Amino acid sequence: MKVAKLICFCVSLLLFSSCRGPVTITVRGEVPPPPPAPPPSVCHMCGGARTVACGVCKGRGSVEMVTYCSACRGSGNVACNQCGGRGSIACATCRGAGTIVEFDFGRKVNVKVQCRDCAGRGNFPCTTCRGSGHFTCRSCGGRGRFSQVARCTHCGNGRVTCPQCRGTGR
């Protein structure tokens, strides 16, 4: 009869209890098993790797140092010395006006006519730069800058010790 009462009591406990998880029933004299060990904590920043990517070189281990060309001021082009960067040279006959003043057979009447040398344009395309007004900079090859790749002095290899766990990984 004791066994039946125990079974009824256990069934009623299971039906009406708000049990969460397994129930451990210990019999007098038995020692309950130890609880499972918690999982080892891992640093959320490095994921246990103990290092993170360097913020200076973005994990590459090297940095690119860029300096702008002083000869062309970073444009990649140098102004033509012949035309001063304009791309054209003023006509020597009309001095860039496109017209000249002619005297009408010795009279004192001034007549403006189109310059015959420049056909009224007032200038000629520069023959040195072919009318562009500039040349590709020889110092930088037209890039406008110089770049050097150097090893990162902050980390040396692209990785630094994790600042969160200080290299422990936890």
Summary of the structure (lengths in Angstrom):
residues: 170
radius of gyration: 45.0
end to end distance: 56.4
largest distance: 153.1
contacts: 375
relative contact order: 0.23
helix: 9%
strand: 25%
